[in-house]
Amino acid sequence: MRTPTLGYHDDTQIEKREIAQTQLKEAIALFLDEKFLCAITLTGASEEVLARLLNTVSEQSVVEESVDAILRLREATGLVIMENRPKSKIFNAWNNARNTIKHHDEKSDETVTINLLDEAYWIIKRALANASKLGVPISNEGDFENWCIVELHL
């Protein structure tokens, strides 16, 4: 059964990589406009789609590569890295901000303490790395990098 429509626009057929590309481009625009909360949420959606697209071509996302590198380093050196967390706990830690602002249940606090700029910065960097691995250009990536140089001196 087809979903009823308002009849104002026709259906759109769009590739997942274009969806992720548009989401990330808009998230960067939000970030540059200091709307960090929305940038986190929108980038999180983009990052996940890009990661899954990488997985479909037997590639790892930047987060998966990083976690595997941590586990290899831990094994090779015997050092306690990332508090010896298992893979799933590392993923959860890195996605904590995105998930905290996106979900709520009866166990959740109603108030959240979070550095929105930091979290938005890191999730955008991860999504940009995934986009690069897929060859998906993000037209305002340079604007983001320039902002980081000017404002954060990075």
Steps between C-alpha positions, in 0.01 A plus 500: 500500500637837398534777756258787438660812356430869522539510122721806513824325397573186305697219658877534483737221411838567661812296566609442859841658435325817379285500813811470720680762292212747539467428872871559559507816290204640695651389832819691420293809417327463837837460673636814335187680616576372856191279507704215643216290645328459164836453328570200725168334426513557125865398473426187703243394242744570217789325670296185554382483137855560374635228733240250378577587137867433571407165655306402186823528300697308766665814638510612862380835625752727667359403841537129425858555379581700813356240736688221324823703527439549873441127548814409302708751696364371827581141401848582373603714798297366789417861591167594648360708216141631506467346848510152341146552376370244252427611143129561566574723801745710298235549229245593767739751656572668167130512414386600848432866418304420185295233676445707815345789309307271266342258748320509833361227721389462861864443612627820336553827678292788368803729505817436302848647545684500170755713315299553185781660299748220576250225428387663175861549390597137556194345341539725195867396471396132512228548240735694272754218522232247401385723214857529377548123507187463287603778261196708599589869468371740765488845343544698823771281656752776432282751685496267801878450489557876461276567802706253702824672401371851577297427813674199654850562360512141371 
